[in-house]
Amino acid sequence: MAKRRNAEGNVADQAAEGSAKSSKERKFPYEVLKANCMKLFRVTSSTFIGATIGMESGSYTIGEMQSIVKAWLKKEVKK
């Protein structure tokens, strides 16, 4: 049986596979990136939300969001 995917899943699949091929990266709404954060960035939704506080209303490329998440993960924990 063939699997059916929702629209967000297709966008994430296309973005993950095609982002390197295009000369200009496509921007995706924050909610689409959040819904696919485990697949795209290998982080949980709670980590993604913590790394992107205040960015909820924008659209971002996968590369932009990847660098934001990586930078947040490298931050030192405040005591």
C-alpha positions as CSV (number, residue, x, y, z in Angstrom):
1,M,0.0,0.0,0.0
2,A,1.2,3.5,-0.8
3,K,1.6,5.9,2.1
4,R,-0.3,9.2,2.0
5,R,1.4,12.3,3.3
6,N,-0.1,15.6,4.3
7,A,0.9,18.8,2.6
8,E,3.4,19.7,5.3
9,G,5.2,16.4,4.9
10,N,5.5,16.8,1.2
11,V,6.9,20.3,1.7
12,A,9.5,19.0,4.2
13,D,10.5,16.2,1.9
14,Q,10.9,18.4,-1.1
15,A,12.8,21.0,1.0
16,A,15.2,18.4,2.5
17,E,15.9,16.9,-0.9
18,G,15.9,19.9,-3.1
19,S,17.5,22.7,-1.1
20,A,21.0,21.8,-2.2
21,K,19.9,21.7,-5.9
22,S,18.4,25.1,-6.1
23,S,20.5,28.3,-6.3
24,K,18.0,30.2,-4.2
25,E,16.7,28.4,-1.2
26,R,12.9,28.4,-0.7
27,K,11.5,29.9,2.5
28,F,9.0,28.0,4.6
29,P,6.6,29.2,7.3
30,Y,7.7,28.7,10.9
31,E,4.9,26.3,11.6
32,V,6.0,24.0,8.7
33,L,9.6,23.9,10.0
34,K,8.4,23.3,13.5
35,A,6.1,20.5,12.5
36,N,9.1,18.8,10.7
37,C,11.9,19.8,13.1
38,M,12.9,16.2,14.0
39,K,13.2,15.2,10.3
40,L,14.9,18.4,9.2
41,F,17.1,19.4,12.2
42,R,17.2,16.3,14.3
43,V,15.9,18.1,17.4
44,T,12.7,17.7,19.4
45,S,9.9,20.3,19.1
46,S,10.6,21.6,22.6
47,T,14.3,22.2,21.6
48,F,13.1,23.9,18.3
49,I,10.7,26.1,20.1
50,G,13.4,27.1,22.7
51,A,15.9,27.9,20.0
52,T,13.4,30.0,18.0
53,I,11.6,32.1,20.7
54,G,10.3,35.3,19.1
55,M,10.6,34.0,15.5
56,E,7.1,32.5,15.2
57,S,5.7,34.9,12.6
58,G,8.4,34.6,9.9
59,S,9.4,32.4,7.0
60,Y,12.9,30.9,6.9
61,T,15.1,28.8,4.7
62,I,16.2,25.4,6.0
63,G,19.8,26.6,6.1
64,E,18.9,29.7,8.1
65,M,17.0,27.7,10.6
66,Q,19.7,25.1,10.8
67,S,22.3,27.7,11.8
68,I,19.9,29.2,14.4
69,V,19.3,25.9,16.0
70,K,23.0,24.9,16.0
71,A,24.0,28.2,17.5
72,W,21.4,27.8,20.2
73,L,22.5,24.3,21.0
74,K,26.1,25.5,21.5
75,K,25.2,28.2,24.0
76,E,26.4,27.7,27.5
77,V,23.8,27.1,30.1
78,K,23.5,29.9,32.6
79,K,23.8,29.0,36.3
